[in-house]
């Protein structure tokens, strides 16, 4: 049976659309597999208190704020090249490359060094509307981010971060960095086990 040109065009179009749809579906599955989300690090207040100093606990676990222009800020200003890790879970957050002097009295960065380790959320506490900055892996309160203040930085953002939430590692501190990564990996494993136990208990 002979097919006219319209039939051939329609058949070819349907075949092409089907092929692209299937290809897109498989491609999306592959991307999701690569971007597997790590479980949150979950600890009780008692466990955090055993790990952190009183000031670190107040700032990171209770959304506190250290006083401006304090001792921690003076230490921050003196620090040279290096990397800033979350004091709670040792995930990399910022580096000296994004550090700048804003004059606000708290450590300032114009961007995270590892954006996937930082999350932002709306904060309406204390009668103000701000954007809170937290560690993506353990929900530690880091500070707030402000936009459009006119700083001559690549992003015109000011990540106003509490030094109590950070742990500074100088270049070459590979042993300390390795320990931090091993500890973070261990905490991730513990969180996975806790999550599995919770799911098993809920099924029972």
Secondary structure, DSSP 4 states (H G I P E B T S, - for coil): ----HHHHHHHHHHHHHHHHHHHHHHHHHHHHHHTPPPPPP---HHHHHHHS-HHHHHHHHS---PPTTSHHHHHHHH--SEEEEETTT--EEEEGGGB---SSSSEEESS-SSGGGEEEEEE-GGG--EEEEEETTT--EEEEEEE-S--SSSS-EEEEE-GGGEEEEETT-HHHHHHHHHHHHHHHHHHHHHHHHHHHHHH-
